[in-house]
Amino acid sequence: MIDFDDLGAEEVCEVLANARYPNRCISPDVKSVETREVDWSDEHPLNHSATAESAYRELFGAEERET
């Protein structure tokens, strides 16, 4: 999750845990939190679908997700 609202890690976990999902079939349990600060602008690679995945991998070293 990208914290566009500057909630902070603790509040993001609270929001995810307390969201009202349809028929309560989803029950998230946050296992870990990693944060990175970036200088944000409308042109930032995370803000565009064509470049968001690679920008995320660059920031967090995550493997590519299967679609």
N, C-alpha and C positions, 0 to 999 in steps of 0.2 A: 504494500500500500504506500502510496506517495502522500505525504502529509502536506497538502496544499494549504491547509488552514492553520498550520503552525501550532497544532495541538500538543505535540510532544509525545514521546513513546508511551508513557503511562496512560494518557487520555486516549490515544489511538487503541490501545488494548481494551480499555473500557468500552469504547464505542463498538468495537467488533464483538465483544462478549455480550453486550446488552442490546444489540440490534434485534429487531423483531422480524425474523425471517418467516416466509410463508409456511404455514402448518408446522412450524418449529422443527422441521426436518434437518436444519443446519444448526449445528451447535459448535461454533468456533472456539478453539482453545489455543491461545498464542503461546508458542513454544520458545520463541526467541525474537529479539528485536535488534536490528542493525541500522545504524543511522549514518548518513552522509549529508553534509551541507553543500549545496551548490548555489552559485549565483544564478538566480532564476530570471528568465525573460520569456517572452512569447516564442522566441526563436530557439529555446533550449531543446536539445534532441529528445528529452523525455516528453516533451509537449507535442510530438508529432508521431503518428502511428508508424510511419516508414522507418523511423530511427529509434523509437523508444526501446525496443527490445535490446538492441546492441548497446545503447547508452546505459541501460539497467545492468547488463552483464559487465560492462566496463567499470561501473561503480561498485558492484557487489561481487564480481567474480562468479556469478551464477551461470550454470550451464543453460543452454537453450532449452526452452520449454517445448514439449510436443503439442501440436495443435490438433 
